[in-house]
Amino acid sequence: MSSEESARRSVNGLVEVLSLAESGARTTEDIFTGLSHSMPTGRVYGGQVLAQSIIAAERTLPEERTVHSMHGYFLRPGDAENGITFAVDRIHDGRSFSTRRCQAFQSGVPIFSMIASFQDDDPGVDHAEPAPQNIPAPEDVRSDDEFIAMAGPSAARLLADRPADVRHIDGPLFLESSGERVAHQAVWMRMRARMPDDARLHRAALAYLSDMTIQESILRQHGLTWQTPGLKLASLDHAMWWHRFGRADEWMLYVQESPNARGGRGLAKGRIYNREGELLASVAQEVMVRVPHPDS
């Protein structure tokens, strides 16, 4: 299979995962069902359930009312071999804003809980933090795909199958954390192949990408990698704000930093820009980070 065919297959797989089915069942909530990516770890990728929850909530709203913010908690690790049920509660519908709660269930228990807000497009004040300068173009940065051989069998399979092309400006953290220990990094990212012209799908795909690599600003500060023996890392919560529309299949710059880590937790923040330097979204995530003591 050619690299182009592989890219198309992986992106088509993501579109299928985000194409939730309506169950036909409804009590006080709207019920949808969805599939999961097969993952080497056996666990559901957090960005997947984020994106699916956004899709489920938007299904209960007119197209002109779009998501502008979400706050979610990862409650339990999901099983990637099983489907997920999404229950959407229509909390509030106002003249300009709507609020939805979405909970994702497996085996009758919630694995993720989210509240999101939606708004009709409105004129208003407009400003944004500018994109950083002197960032190399994505064509001048090696793709993570080129590091597959050194990533180990499990990580290599994950990299080969994921629908995103990700390019770390300072190199990925597969086996080593080179350079200065700093609590920030930047990556270029986009989907590997063209996606349908569906704005809702692109907003959900941006949520999918937002969970990818943001934790690494914490790891870089402490010289850690994804292969550090005994490292345990899990996303606890995730917040996201959509500012401007952008296509997920075009290059975006994800600027990330960690302002704090303490008590086995680290906070990571990110800003996502399009190639023209427009701020598309802001992200914040807290993660559990546990590293064995050197003497243990």
C-alpha positions, 0 to 999 in steps of 0.5 A: 500500500502506498503512503498516499493510500495509507493516509487516505485509509487512516483519515477515512477511518477517523471520519467513520469513527466521528460518524455517530449513529442515532440509536432511536432511543430517547428518554430525557437525553439524546442517545448516539453510539460510536466506534473506537480506533483500535489502539496498541494500548487497548485504551480509547484515545482521549482526543477521540472521545472528545471529538465524538462528544462534540459531534453528539452535542452538535447533532442536537443543534441547528448548524448555525449554532457552533461550539465555542467552548468545552470543559471535560473530565476523563473519568475512566480509561475506555476500552478501544475494542468496544463501542461507546454510547453518548448521552446528550442532555439539552441543558439550555437554549437561549437566543444566542447560546446553547449549553449541552452536557454529554456523557460517554458510556461503556459497560453502563458507566461513564468514561468521559463527561463534558459540558459545552457551549454553542453560539450563533455567529455574532459581531464584536471586539476582535483581537488575538495573541500573535503567533510566535516568530521564526518558526520553521515551515512544516516542509522544513521539519522532519515528520514524526513518521521518519522516527518510527524505527526508533519508537519501539513496536507499540509506538511505531504502530500507533504512529503508522496508523494515526490520521495526523501528520505531526512534526515536532520542531525540536524533535519528538519525545519517543526515546530521548529528550534532547536539548535544553530542559524547557516547559514549552514546545511547538509542533506542526500538525494536520490530517494526512489527507483531505477531509469532507467540506463539513465545518462540524467535522473540522471542529471535531477533528481539531478537538481530536488533534488538541489532545495530541502532544500537549502533555509533552511540554511537561515532560520536556521540562523534566527530561522525560520521554514516553519511554521513561521507565515507570512513567505513568501519565493520564489526562485528567481534564481538558478545556478548549475554546474555538475562536476562528474556523480552520480546516483540520487538513491544512497545516496548523501550528500548536504552541504549547507550554506548562506553567506548573507541575506539582503533586503528581499533576502537570498543567499544559496550555496550548494555542493553535494557529493556522499557517497565516498566523490566525489564532484558531483555538486555545487549549488547557489540560491537566494530566497525572504525571507519576515518575518513580523515585530514583531510589525505588 
